[in-house]
Amino acid sequence: METQIQVWQGDYGYSLLFTLLDAQGNPFDLTDNTGLTFVGQLAQFTQTSFSGAMVVADPTAGTCAYVVGAGNFSMAGQYNAQIRIAFVSEVVTFGNIQVNVNPKIPY
């Protein structure tokens, strides 16, 4: 399942909210995770543009949030993103997240 998000270049301090679902469409249980990370990469780059810790809102409902930091979306364009969830014995990655960063009109 692909997630499309629209944001504005340079804006920060707001939350991107996610509900993670397993292959059957059920909420992915985040209980006992040891950390969630949001990773973003500007599509034309070969390396990570930014990453940061996420917050779990409701572990059994699979809901979590990433607070966009200053400089995260400093360039307009398409970003590919992933959510990486660490557990004691494994890391689970949710991908197919596209963030379209709209350019700001100079003033």
N, C-alpha and C positions, 0 to 999 in steps of 0.2 A: 504494500500500500504506500503510495507516494503522498508526501505532505508538501504543500506549496504555501509559502509564507511571503508576504509583501511587507517591506520595511523601508524606511527612509535613511539615506546616507547620513552618517554622523550622529544619528539619534541614539540615545542610550538611557539606561535607568528603568526601562520597562521590562516586563516579563513576557517570555515566550512560553506558552502553556502547552503541555503535551499529555495525551492519554495513550499509553503504550498498550498494544494488543498483541496477543500471541497469534500463531498461525490459524487458530480456530476462531479468532475474533473476540476472545475473552480477555479481560484485563490481565496484563502481565504483572505478577506479584513482585513487588519491589522490597518486600520484607527481608530483612537480614542482609541487604546490600551493604557493601563497604565503601561505596562511592559512585556517584554518577557524574559523568563528564560530557559536556556539549563541545563538539569539535567542529570548527568551520574552516572551509577552504575555498578561496576564490577560484572559480572553475578553471581559469587559465593558468593557475599556479600548480606546481607539483608538490608543494609542501603545505603544512597546516598554517592557516592565516591567524587563528586564535583558538584557544580552548579555555574552558572554565568549569568550575564546579556547579552542579545543579542542586535544587532543593526538591525533596519528595513532599508532595502535598498530601496524598493518601496512598499508602503503600499497597493495600489490597485492591484499590481501584486502578492502579497503574498510572496515577497522575503525578506529574513532576513539572518543574519550571526552571528556566534559565533566565537570569537577569542579565540583559545585554549590558556589557561594559563599554566604557569610553574607548573608542578606537576599534571596536570589534567589526563594525561595518563602515569603515572609513572610506572605502572605495565602492563606487556604484558597480553593479553587475550581478551575475549569478554566483551564489555560493552553494557548494554542496556541503551538507552537514550530516553528522552522526551523533547518536547518543550512545555512550559506552557505559555499561553497568557492570561494576565489579562486585563479585561475591568471593567468598573465601577460596573456593575451588575453581572458579571460572569467570570469564568476562563475556558478557552478551552485548552485541552491537545491534542497534536499530539504525538503519540507514534510509536511503531514499527520501531525504529531507532536502528540499530546494528552497533557498531563501533568495528572493529577488530583491535587490537593493536598488531603489529608485534614486536617481540623482536629485540633489536639492538644487533649486534655482538660486543662483547667487543674488544677494541683495546688498 
